[in-house]
Amino acid sequence: MSRENSGIKGAIEALLFVSDEPVPASRLAKVLEVATAEVDDELKALAAEYAADERGFQLREVAGGWRMYTHPAYHQQVEEYVLSWDTRRLSQAALEALAVVAYHQPVTRQGVNAVRGVNSEAVISSLIEKGLVREVGRDKNAGNAILYGTTRTFLERFGLKDLSELPPLAEFAPDPETERAIRERLNALDGSLLDMGDDLEDDDDLEDGELDIEEPATRGEDDGDNA
């Protein structure tokens, strides 16, 4: 490797370390005043180097850019070291609602209610506040109801390059019958189900455990207030 290429490599690492969000190769190239293809090659080489050396961190391409992440093998140690990462904690109810939005977006709040069987207004508001869900439009066929979708932050937090990398539903179903039932509920968002919203039990009345996005589950408080 030439000294010039070595300098670009070091500069890329420095820029990535001070970035708090995924950085596109084109942006790095503009800052370094080099070709985007050259930066892209260096990024892929760095990612492969870190993986081969079994470093405590990884370089991943997520949400349209590149970002440094701690290695999954050390998540337990990192969790113990960091005393409070409240923005990374989601209640069971919030995870359920987020999953419905992710797999069936764009979807209305009533649609999320229909799949979950409970009123999801509180958890959707919480997911919007956390930047994981956003309003993406209106459904003219459902009284101009707000349609929700996931955000770039969602992709970043879950380490996804794009929505095509979402795990297939089959991975969450113990058997074909259960998978079919899940798909039927996701697809059964017709008028009769959308009218269920006012009659559904609120999440505030349910007590679910809190789960980390990446770490093992821990117990928490009512999900209506702590989604």
N, C-alpha and C positions, 0 to 999 in steps of 0.2 A: 504494500500500500504506500502511495506517495505521501510526502509530508502535507501536500495540499488536501488530499482526501482525508488524511488523519485529522487535519484541522477542521474540516467540515463535520466529520463524525463527532468530534468533541463539542463543536458549537451546537450541533443538533441535540446532544445529550443535555447540555447546559440549558437550552431553551425549553426542552421538555420538562426538566426538573423544576423550572419556575412557573410552569403553566398549570392552571387549575382546571383546565378543560381540554378535551381532545383537540389537537392542532393539525389541520390539514397539511399535507406535504407541500401544497402550493404556497401556503402562508410561510412555511419555513424557508422555502426556496426564495421567496421574495425578500425575506429578511437577510438571507445569506448571499443574495444576488447570484444564484446559480440556477441551473435548469431543474425543473420539478422532477424530471425522470431521475436525475442524479440523487436528489434527496430521497426519492422513493426507494431507490436501490439501497441507499445507506440505512434507511429505516428498517427495511426487511433484513438487512445483514445484521443490524444491531439486535433485532428481535430474535434472530436465529442464534446469535452469539450468547445472549443472556440465557436462552433455553439450554444451549449446549453446556454452558458453564454452571447450570443449576443455581443461578443467582437467587437472592431473596426477593427480587423484583422481576417484573416482566414488562415488555413493551408490547402493547396490543393496539390493533386498529379497530376503533369503535366509533360509532356515531359520526362517521365521515372524517375522522381524524386519528391521530396517534397520541397515546398517553401512557405514562408509567403507572403500574399497579404493583402492589405487594403480591408475592407469590401465594397462591391458595394454600400451599402446604404450611404456611406460617400464620394463617388467619387467627388461630387460637391464641398464639403469643401476642399478635398485634392487638386483638380484642382485650386481652388482659392488661396490656400496656396503656392503651387508650381508655381512660376512665369513662368517658361518656361520648357516644356518637349518636345523639338522639335523632339526627336527620336520617340515619340509616336504619332506624327501627320502624317496623310496620306491624300493626295488629293483624290477627288472623283475618278479620273482616276486611281490612284494607287490602291485604294480599289477594283475597277472593275477588274483590271488586276490580282490582288492578288487572288480574288475570282475565276477567271477562272483557274489560276494555281492550286489553292487548290483543286478544284472539278474535274479537268481534268488532273492532273499530271500523268506521265510526258507529257509536252506539249511544242511545239516549239513556238518561238515568232510569227511566221506566224499564228499559231493556235490561239494565244491570239488575234492577229489582226482580224482574221476572226470572232471571237465571238463578239468582241467589235465594229468592224466596223471602227476603227481608228488605226493609227500606234502606237504601244505600246513600241517602242524601248527605249524611254526616261524613261518611268515609270518602265519598267523592270530593267533597269540599276540602277534606284533609289532604287528599292526593294532589289536588290542584295547588294547595298551599305549599306542598313539598316539591312542586315542580315536576311531578311524574305524569300528570294528566292535564290536558288543556281542552278548551272549547275549540272545535274544528268546523262548526257550521250549524245549520238548523235542518230539522227533518220536516219538510212541508207536509208530509203524509201523516205526521203524528202531532198535529196542532202546533207546528213550528217549534217543537221541542229542541232543546240544545243537544247537539251531538258531541261526544267526547272521544278523544284519541290520546295516545301516549305522546311523550315529548322526547326531545333529544337527550334530556337528562335521564329519562327512563332507560334508553339504550346504553348510556354511559354507566349508570349504576349497576346494570345487570350484565355489563361486558358484552353487549351485542353490537355487531357492525351495522345491522339493519334488522327489520322485522322478520325477514326470511330466516334468520337464525334462531327464532323462537323454537323451543323444543316441540316436537309433534305431540298432539294430545294423547297419542297412544302410550307415551311414556308415563302418563299420569293415571292411566286406566289399568286395573288389574286383569281385565279380560275384555274381549270384544263387545260383550253386551253392555258393560259399563261405559266403554268408549262411545258406543252408539247412543247411549242415554245422554252423555255429555254433549255430543254433537246435536242431538235433538233439542236439548234445552237451549243451546246457543242459537239454533236456527228458528226456534218457536217464538219469535218476537212479533206476533201478530197482534191485532187490536185487542183480542180477549185477554191476552196476557199483559199488554201495556196498561190496561185499565186496573190492574191489581194494585198499583202503587199506594193508594190511600188506605188500603185494607191490610197492608203488610206490616209485620212486626218491625219496630225500629231496632237498629243496631244498638241503640242506647240501652235496650232491655236485655242484651245478650252479653255474656261474659266469655271472651275468647282470650287465649294466650297470645302474648306478643312473640313475634318471630323476627329474627334478623334477616336482611336480604340475602346475606351470604353465610352467616354463621348459624350454629345450631339453635334450636328454639329455647326460649326462656319464658317464664311466666310473667304476665303483666296485669294491667288493670282493664276496666271495661273498654271495649273497642270504640264505643261511640265517642268517648272523650279523648282517647289516646291513639287514634288511627294514624 
